[in-house]
Amino acid sequence: MANFNTHLNVATVLTGLTAATLLSAEHIDINSAIALWFLGSIGGLLPDVDSDNSHSLDIIFNLFALSAVFITIRYITLEWSSELSFVELIAIPLVVYGIIKYLIRPLFEYFTVHRGSCHSLLFLLLAALITTQVVWRIMPASSAQSALNDKALMAWLSGGFILLGGLIHLLLDELYSVDLSNVTVKRSFGTAMKLADFDNKLLTLITVMVIGALAYTAPSPNETINALSDWSKFKLSPSEFGGYFAQLKTLF
């Protein structure tokens, strides 16, 4: 099994390259690319939420908690900032952080087994669809069709990057189960990348039902598929990246 640093580094590099590719093709802007890169890195750690290693769990849940806090702050400032008091603006994100750290994390530790349901394709699909739904519902957009299409694109890409990062994690675990020097396969081979944890049939059934509901209520993927099918603006030559470096400078 690959260690924590390997999972994080490989997921960060590969999802960063993917985000850069989408940026070069003008499917997304620089801010969206950075956000997707972050989500892909988080996805690369996601299957280890069932880890028995407390240090890894500390890092993973701190990242999850901070992400939830940022999302919450963005949402409340867009929707209710004029109605909330200073105390409420401080208290709500702290409550979100506390719920994830001191309620959700203990529940995960109690109910999950390492390389159980969280190390499965169904779990990754569930996490990706939840991410798509959250982004779709909190992102501001006007009623213009183009704005709605951009919102749907970002929602599906956000879920896609979570899925991509998670798949990288599972693939690394499977690769580390093969001893290339002795051309042998370890006993852990096949326990990382599996469709579902069929030892827990009830949980698998519930997961399938939730995935179906999330997919049914998700935004239409048609416009996103059409947009990602156009690579006519993709730039490969280094001389064509000057504009993006200029955009980066404006962020710092």
TIVEXSE-750359 format. One record per residue (C-alpha): residue number from 1; x, y, z; residue in three letters. Coordinates in nm, 3 decimals. Each point is the difference from the previous one (the first is absolute). Example, Ala and Ser with C-alpha at 12.3 -4.5 7.8 and 13.67 -1.06 7.14 Angstrom:
REM TIVEXSE-750359
+-----+---------+---------+---------+-----+
:   n :       X :       Y :       Z : res :
+-----+---------+---------+---------+-----+
:   1 :   1.230 :  -0.450 :   0.780 : ala :
:   2 :   0.137 :   0.344 :  -0.066 : ser :
+-----+---------+---------+---------+-----+
This chain:
REM TIVEXSE-750359
+-----+---------+---------+---------+-----+
:   n :       X :       Y :       Z : res :
+-----+---------+---------+---------+-----+
:   1 :   0.000 :   0.000 :   0.000 : met :
:   2 :   0.131 :   0.344 :  -0.090 : ala :
:   3 :   0.068 :   0.234 :   0.291 : asn :
:   4 :  -0.169 :   0.332 :   0.075 : phe :
:   5 :   0.265 :   0.219 :  -0.165 : asn :
:   6 :  -0.003 :  -0.209 :  -0.318 : thr :
:   7 :  -0.379 :   0.026 :  -0.028 : his :
:   8 :   0.006 :   0.375 :   0.056 : leu :
:   9 :   0.294 :   0.075 :  -0.230 : asn :
:  10 :  -0.115 :  -0.214 :  -0.294 : val :
:  11 :  -0.361 :   0.122 :   0.022 : ala :
:  12 :   0.118 :   0.361 :   0.024 : thr :
:  13 :   0.223 :  -0.031 :  -0.306 : val :
:  14 :  -0.246 :  -0.187 :  -0.221 : leu :
:  15 :  -0.308 :   0.204 :   0.088 : thr :
:  16 :   0.208 :   0.316 :  -0.035 : gly :
:  17 :   0.098 :  -0.104 :  -0.351 : leu :
:  18 :  -0.364 :  -0.074 :  -0.079 : thr :
:  19 :  -0.110 :   0.341 :   0.128 : ala :
:  20 :   0.277 :   0.167 :  -0.203 : ala :
:  21 :  -0.118 :  -0.185 :  -0.312 : thr :
:  22 :  -0.357 :   0.123 :   0.047 : leu :
:  23 :   0.132 :   0.351 :   0.063 : leu :
:  24 :   0.208 :  -0.007 :  -0.316 : ser :
:  25 :  -0.305 :  -0.104 :  -0.200 : ala :
:  26 :  -0.196 :   0.292 :   0.154 : glu :
:  27 :  -0.260 :  -0.230 :   0.151 : his :
:  28 :   0.061 :   0.166 :   0.339 : ile :
:  29 :   0.163 :   0.313 :   0.138 : asp :
:  30 :   0.299 :   0.020 :   0.233 : ile :
:  31 :  -0.210 :   0.016 :   0.320 : asn :
:  32 :  -0.199 :  -0.307 :  -0.102 : ser :
:  33 :   0.322 :  -0.184 :  -0.088 : ala :
:  34 :   0.142 :   0.061 :   0.348 : ile :
:  35 :  -0.327 :  -0.110 :   0.164 : ala :
:  36 :  -0.013 :  -0.319 :  -0.209 : leu :
:  37 :   0.366 :  -0.072 :   0.075 : trp :
:  38 :  -0.077 :   0.024 :   0.371 : phe :
:  39 :  -0.301 :  -0.231 :  -0.035 : leu :
:  40 :   0.206 :  -0.254 :  -0.195 : gly :
:  41 :   0.262 :   0.000 :   0.276 : ser :
:  42 :  -0.273 :  -0.054 :   0.260 : ile :
:  43 :  -0.138 :  -0.285 :  -0.211 : gly :
:  44 :   0.343 :  -0.160 :   0.004 : gly :
:  45 :  -0.030 :  -0.035 :   0.378 : leu :
:  46 :  -0.371 :  -0.081 :   0.014 : leu :
:  47 :   0.014 :  -0.383 :   0.016 : pro :
:  48 :   0.216 :   0.024 :   0.312 : asp :
:  49 :  -0.282 :   0.146 :   0.209 : val :
:  50 :  -0.026 :  -0.357 :   0.129 : asp :
:  51 :   0.370 :  -0.006 :   0.090 : ser :
:  52 :   0.121 :  -0.142 :   0.332 : asp :
:  53 :   0.284 :   0.253 :   0.002 : asn :
:  54 :  -0.096 :   0.291 :   0.229 : ser :
:  55 :   0.257 :   0.236 :  -0.156 : his :
:  56 :  -0.144 :  -0.053 :  -0.349 : ser :
:  57 :  -0.354 :   0.044 :   0.134 : leu :
:  58 :   0.097 :   0.325 :   0.170 : asp :
:  59 :   0.127 :   0.144 :  -0.328 : ile :
:  60 :  -0.290 :  -0.131 :  -0.209 : ile :
:  61 :  -0.275 :   0.120 :   0.231 : phe :
:  62 :   0.170 :   0.335 :   0.056 : asn :
:  63 :  -0.004 :   0.051 :  -0.377 : leu :
:  64 :  -0.362 :  -0.113 :  -0.024 : phe :
:  65 :  -0.101 :   0.224 :   0.289 : ala :
:  66 :   0.177 :   0.304 :  -0.145 : leu :
:  67 :  -0.156 :  -0.065 :  -0.341 : ser :
:  68 :  -0.346 :  -0.016 :   0.160 : ala :
:  69 :   0.068 :   0.321 :   0.190 : val :
:  70 :   0.106 :   0.183 :  -0.318 : phe :
:  71 :  -0.311 :  -0.124 :  -0.183 : ile :
:  72 :  -0.220 :   0.105 :   0.290 : thr :
:  73 :   0.156 :   0.346 :   0.017 : ile :
:  74 :  -0.044 :   0.047 :  -0.373 : arg :
:  75 :  -0.363 :  -0.108 :   0.015 : tyr :
:  76 :  -0.105 :   0.209 :   0.297 : ile :
:  77 :   0.176 :   0.309 :  -0.129 : thr :
:  78 :  -0.179 :  -0.034 :  -0.332 : leu :
:  79 :  -0.344 :  -0.076 :   0.140 : glu :
:  80 :  -0.033 :   0.149 :   0.348 : trp :
:  81 :   0.297 :   0.227 :   0.074 : ser :
:  82 :  -0.225 :   0.306 :   0.035 : ser :
:  83 :  -0.227 :  -0.181 :   0.245 : glu :
:  84 :   0.257 :  -0.168 :   0.227 : leu :
:  85 :   0.171 :   0.159 :   0.298 : ser :
:  86 :   0.375 :  -0.008 :   0.059 : phe :
:  87 :  -0.043 :  -0.273 :   0.262 : val :
:  88 :  -0.201 :  -0.214 :  -0.242 : glu :
:  89 :   0.256 :   0.045 :  -0.278 : leu :
:  90 :   0.267 :  -0.133 :   0.236 : ile :
:  91 :  -0.208 :  -0.266 :   0.173 : ala :
:  92 :  -0.145 :  -0.177 :  -0.307 : ile :
:  93 :   0.337 :  -0.098 :  -0.156 : pro :
:  94 :   0.127 :  -0.108 :   0.346 : leu :
:  95 :  -0.304 :  -0.222 :   0.044 : val :
:  96 :   0.059 :  -0.156 :  -0.344 : val :
:  97 :   0.366 :  -0.063 :   0.088 : tyr :
:  98 :  -0.098 :  -0.154 :   0.335 : gly :
:  99 :  -0.262 :  -0.229 :  -0.155 : ile :
: 100 :   0.248 :  -0.144 :  -0.247 : ile :
: 101 :   0.286 :  -0.035 :   0.251 : lys :
: 102 :  -0.191 :  -0.123 :   0.302 : tyr :
: 103 :  -0.309 :  -0.169 :  -0.139 : leu :
: 104 :   0.056 :  -0.121 :  -0.356 : ile :
: 105 :   0.359 :  -0.113 :   0.056 : arg :
: 106 :  -0.080 :  -0.221 :   0.304 : pro :
: 107 :  -0.291 :  -0.152 :  -0.191 : leu :
: 108 :   0.230 :  -0.082 :  -0.293 : phe :
: 109 :   0.256 :  -0.155 :   0.235 : glu :
: 110 :  -0.268 :  -0.207 :   0.172 : tyr :
: 111 :  -0.185 :  -0.130 :  -0.304 : phe :
: 112 :   0.277 :  -0.041 :  -0.259 : thr :
: 113 :   0.267 :  -0.263 :  -0.046 : val :
: 114 :   0.319 :   0.075 :  -0.190 : his :
: 115 :  -0.025 :  -0.108 :  -0.362 : arg :
: 116 :  -0.370 :  -0.056 :   0.047 : gly :
: 117 :  -0.279 :   0.191 :  -0.173 : ser :
: 118 :   0.208 :   0.320 :  -0.030 : cys :
: 119 :   0.248 :  -0.183 :  -0.224 : his :
: 120 :  -0.259 :  -0.064 :  -0.269 : ser :
: 121 :  -0.115 :   0.153 :  -0.326 : leu :
: 122 :  -0.353 :   0.042 :   0.136 : leu :
: 123 :   0.127 :   0.214 :   0.288 : phe :
: 124 :   0.200 :   0.220 :  -0.237 : leu :
: 125 :  -0.301 :   0.042 :  -0.229 : leu :
: 126 :  -0.211 :   0.093 :   0.303 : leu :
: 127 :   0.255 :   0.260 :   0.114 : ala :
: 128 :   0.026 :   0.140 :  -0.354 : ala :
: 129 :  -0.377 :   0.040 :  -0.036 : leu :
: 130 :  -0.031 :   0.160 :   0.344 : ile :
: 131 :   0.270 :   0.250 :  -0.104 : thr :
: 132 :  -0.181 :   0.069 :  -0.328 : thr :
: 133 :  -0.326 :   0.064 :   0.185 : gln :
: 134 :   0.162 :   0.229 :   0.258 : val :
: 135 :   0.179 :   0.210 :  -0.261 : val :
: 136 :  -0.310 :   0.014 :  -0.221 : trp :
: 137 :  -0.215 :   0.127 :   0.286 : arg :
: 138 :   0.237 :   0.253 :   0.159 : ile :
: 139 :   0.156 :   0.158 :  -0.308 : met :
: 140 :  -0.160 :   0.332 :  -0.091 : pro :
: 141 :  -0.128 :   0.035 :  -0.355 : ala :
: 142 :  -0.230 :   0.228 :  -0.191 : ser :
: 143 :  -0.301 :  -0.128 :  -0.190 : ser :
: 144 :   0.189 :   0.028 :  -0.329 : ala :
: 145 :   0.042 :  -0.335 :  -0.170 : gln :
: 146 :   0.376 :   0.050 :  -0.047 : ser :
: 147 :   0.044 :   0.064 :   0.373 : ala :
: 148 :  -0.202 :  -0.311 :   0.085 : leu :
: 149 :   0.214 :  -0.205 :  -0.238 : asn :
: 150 :   0.319 :   0.131 :   0.163 : asp :
: 151 :  -0.143 :  -0.085 :   0.341 : lys :
: 152 :  -0.083 :  -0.354 :  -0.112 : ala :
: 153 :   0.346 :  -0.036 :  -0.155 : leu :
: 154 :   0.171 :   0.099 :   0.325 : met :
: 155 :  -0.229 :  -0.228 :   0.201 : ala :
: 156 :   0.075 :  -0.305 :  -0.214 : trp :
: 157 :   0.373 :   0.079 :  -0.016 : leu :
: 158 :   0.012 :   0.034 :   0.379 : ser :
: 159 :  -0.151 :  -0.345 :   0.041 : gly :
: 160 :   0.223 :  -0.131 :  -0.277 : gly :
: 161 :   0.317 :   0.120 :   0.172 : phe :
: 162 :  -0.106 :  -0.164 :   0.328 : ile :
: 163 :  -0.055 :  -0.321 :  -0.197 : leu :
: 164 :   0.331 :   0.035 :  -0.185 : leu :
: 165 :   0.196 :   0.055 :   0.322 : gly :
: 166 :  -0.169 :  -0.300 :   0.161 : gly :
: 167 :   0.072 :  -0.225 :  -0.300 : leu :
: 168 :   0.367 :   0.102 :   0.015 : ile :
: 169 :   0.004 :  -0.104 :   0.366 : his :
: 170 :  -0.151 :  -0.342 :  -0.070 : leu :
: 171 :   0.230 :  -0.062 :  -0.298 : leu :
: 172 :   0.307 :   0.083 :   0.210 : leu :
: 173 :  -0.110 :  -0.243 :   0.270 : asp :
: 174 :  -0.043 :  -0.275 :  -0.257 : glu :
: 175 :   0.337 :   0.076 :  -0.163 : leu :
: 176 :   0.171 :  -0.020 :   0.338 : tyr :
: 177 :  -0.156 :  -0.343 :   0.046 : ser :
: 178 :   0.219 :  -0.133 :  -0.280 : val :
: 179 :   0.364 :  -0.079 :   0.076 : asp :
: 180 :   0.165 :   0.061 :  -0.337 : leu :
: 181 :   0.344 :  -0.109 :   0.115 : ser :
: 182 :  -0.118 :  -0.350 :   0.089 : asn :
: 183 :  -0.294 :   0.005 :  -0.239 : val :
: 184 :  -0.238 :  -0.094 :   0.280 : thr :
: 185 :  -0.338 :   0.125 :   0.107 : val :
: 186 :  -0.062 :   0.087 :   0.364 : lys :
: 187 :  -0.305 :  -0.118 :   0.189 : arg :
: 188 :  -0.135 :   0.357 :   0.004 : ser :
: 189 :  -0.039 :  -0.001 :  -0.381 : phe :
: 190 :  -0.361 :   0.054 :  -0.100 : gly :
: 191 :  -0.109 :   0.146 :   0.336 : thr :
: 192 :   0.046 :   0.364 :  -0.107 : ala :
: 193 :  -0.175 :   0.040 :  -0.333 : met :
: 194 :  -0.327 :  -0.189 :   0.027 : lys :
: 195 :  -0.349 :   0.083 :  -0.118 : leu :
: 196 :  -0.150 :  -0.011 :   0.349 : ala :
: 197 :   0.042 :  -0.157 :   0.341 : asp :
: 198 :  -0.234 :  -0.293 :  -0.048 : phe :
: 199 :   0.069 :  -0.123 :   0.353 : asp :
: 200 :  -0.235 :   0.279 :   0.108 : asn :
: 201 :  -0.294 :  -0.055 :  -0.232 : lys :
: 202 :  -0.238 :   0.241 :   0.175 : leu :
: 203 :   0.249 :   0.287 :  -0.019 : leu :
: 204 :   0.067 :  -0.079 :  -0.367 : thr :
: 205 :  -0.374 :   0.003 :  -0.076 : leu :
: 206 :  -0.046 :   0.334 :   0.177 : ile :
: 207 :   0.300 :   0.144 :  -0.186 : thr :
: 208 :  -0.145 :  -0.107 :  -0.337 : val :
: 209 :  -0.336 :   0.157 :   0.086 : met :
: 210 :   0.159 :   0.329 :   0.108 : val :
: 211 :   0.215 :   0.007 :  -0.315 : ile :
: 212 :  -0.312 :  -0.048 :  -0.210 : gly :
: 213 :  -0.179 :   0.285 :   0.177 : ala :
: 214 :   0.299 :   0.234 :  -0.031 : leu :
: 215 :   0.046 :  -0.080 :  -0.369 : ala :
: 216 :  -0.371 :   0.053 :  -0.068 : tyr :
: 217 :  -0.003 :   0.346 :   0.163 : thr :
: 218 :   0.337 :   0.112 :  -0.137 : ala :
: 219 :   0.022 :   0.262 :  -0.278 : pro :
: 220 :  -0.014 :  -0.127 :  -0.356 : ser :
: 221 :   0.347 :  -0.111 :  -0.117 : pro :
: 222 :  -0.072 :   0.063 :  -0.368 : asn :
: 223 :   0.133 :   0.356 :  -0.019 : glu :
: 224 :   0.305 :  -0.098 :   0.203 : thr :
: 225 :   0.076 :  -0.290 :  -0.234 : ile :
: 226 :  -0.040 :   0.229 :  -0.301 : asn :
: 227 :   0.228 :   0.264 :   0.151 : ala :
: 228 :   0.273 :  -0.250 :   0.087 : leu :
: 229 :  -0.017 :  -0.146 :  -0.349 : ser :
: 230 :   0.139 :   0.321 :  -0.150 : asp :
: 231 :   0.381 :   0.016 :   0.021 : trp :
: 232 :   0.054 :   0.249 :  -0.280 : ser :
: 233 :   0.139 :   0.262 :   0.244 : lys :
: 234 :   0.252 :  -0.234 :   0.164 : phe :
: 235 :   0.346 :   0.161 :   0.020 : lys :
: 236 :   0.311 :  -0.216 :   0.011 : leu :
: 237 :   0.274 :   0.244 :  -0.100 : ser :
: 238 :   0.176 :   0.169 :   0.296 : pro :
: 239 :  -0.025 :   0.337 :  -0.175 : ser :
: 240 :  -0.377 :  -0.019 :   0.029 : glu :
: 241 :  -0.005 :  -0.016 :   0.380 : phe :
: 242 :   0.097 :   0.362 :   0.065 : gly :
: 243 :  -0.358 :   0.103 :   0.064 : gly :
: 244 :  -0.042 :  -0.260 :   0.272 : tyr :
: 245 :   0.313 :   0.110 :   0.184 : phe :
: 246 :  -0.139 :   0.353 :  -0.009 : ala :
: 247 :  -0.323 :  -0.130 :   0.153 : gln :
: 248 :   0.195 :  -0.177 :   0.274 : leu :
: 249 :   0.180 :   0.322 :   0.092 : lys :
: 250 :  -0.333 :   0.170 :   0.063 : thr :
: 251 :  -0.081 :  -0.256 :   0.269 : leu :
: 252 :   0.303 :   0.082 :   0.217 : phe :
+-----+---------+---------+---------+-----+
